[in-house]
């Protein structure tokens, strides 16, 4: 049986029955058919293909069918962008659409990889991560909608030309609809979209990625007209006066608190006309002293009317989030077999949301109520001064958590006696007995950043089996009072003060960062020119937001500090950026009293996770019963395998693809492989060494009677850089 220890850790698995006989087939309105027309395959986000040509009997015969080089040319200094291609391409009528590392849009013949056209967006648009594009058609009008920085482009799908009648000169501004009733200007704040939106009829609905600090823009959901690019409706994720949920915040909180955004994507029930999505935490991460209350609609699974933006229902999974537990992936829509009040089986339309801390919520699609028991339990409330932790939090009883929930002494790494001793010494200083322990100056250990579940999402086949890759790495969080941080950095120059206000929360007060997500800024002058750093501060890149709200003078001061060329020691108050001295009378930018002093992976001396393996897994859960079918490590470290260490798993970025051929395909691991697993057993039945990491989600489609599997192998994330889309087919 599956059991939990006293801390909620999964340490036993059992195989349950698969109720496939009475389930829907791969055909019908939710099927991808021969194409892969949407992000996630279909608008339900199932990441499932009904194709069977490639199956468990012949998958070992897969070979490369074609490769498309999407990489960018080096600049004048010979540098290439160290950015992964996170794009999951789409395929419509035999044409594949995707993006390059630099967010050029392209169209290929999906059977050969031959380029049909390539569109290059404005160089003035920031280059953020992009995970997909959207296709729309009405008669002969065929469009690709995709975002580059804060610009939403409409491109002719046949020619690759910008549609000038859309928005202003072919693009709409993602800042639209965010300014309402605010006293500060949002036009220079960082707003982009890493995940694509979704189309209902002629309405394009989209979330956004924003800063997670005090300069965060509002994370409201917007809808645009597909044809004109004009704004159609706005749903305020931070309620304004007179709106439901306003009283779950302090008065006028919406004027200075930002975020509460959907950055991870959406799913759509076209029959109901309802869009489903998850929201993230409010700004700023880890401290909520100025946002007392439950904080709706942060950390919610939500349903809105797609045509009007009217709220149907919400389900909050974290109250008053202090742990950055955003919903990291789009929800998945599926129909399940569940027993009704009379004990008889019934078909129930469900929405499934997996979380950063490894939980699985299965809700009724019409009511937003849980189909499995969920307990609301008391949690610690001993927060930082002026903090107001919510006294209870949710604990789903079924399905059991995908990963460990609390880091115990028994979990300390056993890679070597030296690693164990090193980690144990620090563990005893940071020991955390409850997953909802509020952040503190003493420090806490927690799971939930870089997984459990991540942005790649999950796959669900028609029988109701969910396949989810999971990261299982502890993180160390130590908070400090902002004023104390400034004192420790005396004499405080203007650039130093700006760094503390804008950068230290992610990169640390020592500028060391933590891995590829939060890179070190030490010696950045050896890797970037002054002009490149200035551009990064203006436009942002990847996870890094833009700092358009800073003046040119402040950006120059910050750059001087980063390059260790700053002179003089003006006081903090002389810096005009996001400091308490510069926040205007509206309270924006919001300046939290406490910020993170340390926010980094908890590792041994060699950089491996400071916890016993597995560090990454692939899981199969029967959502009809809530029972696990299997759980296996996903990925390995070759150097450890050579030493005889059993397969550990690695963190993974990108999601799984399930097929009717009995397979689950997934890449995304640090060993840069793509693998196929047997859906019934979790056994690896095929693998291929990619030329660079495949930090994206694979797709499947059919052209001229041949089934293909395609993955973007762009590398990055601290690994070598690539730039290829690779298609596999049977010999």
Secondary structure, DSSP 4 states (H G I P E B T S, - for coil): --EE-TT--EEE--------TTS--S-STT--TTSB-BTTBSTT---EE---SS-TTTGGGEEEEEEEE-PPPP-TTS-----------EEETTEEEEE-TT--EEEEETTT--EEEEE---TTS-B------EEEEETTEEEEEEEETTEEEEEETTT--B-TTTTBTTEEETTTTS-TT-SS--TTS-EE-SS--EEETTEEEE--EE-SSTTPPB--EEEEETTT--EEEEE-SS--TTSTTGGGS-TTGGGT--B----S-EEEETTTTEEEEE--PBSSTT--TTS-S--TTTTEEEEEETTT--EEEEEESSSS-SS-----S--EEEEEEEE-TTS-EEEEEEEEEE-TTS-EEEEETTT--BSS-EEEEE-----STT----SEEEEE-SSPPSS-SS--GGGB--S-HHHHHHHHHHHHHH--S-TTPPP-SS-EEE-BTTBSS-TT-EEE-TTSEEEEEEE---EEEEEEEHHHHHHHT-S--HHHHHHHHHTHHHH-TTS--BTTTB---TTGGGTS-HHHHHHHHHH-BTTBPP-TTS-HHHHHHHHHHHTT-------GGG--SSSTTT--TT--S---SEEEEEEEE-B-TTSSBSBPSPSEEEEEEETTTTEEEEEEE----HHHHHTTPPP----B-S--EEETTSEEEE--BTT-EEEEEETTT--EEEEEE-SS---S--EEEEETTEEEEEEEEEE-TTS-EEEEEEEEEE-
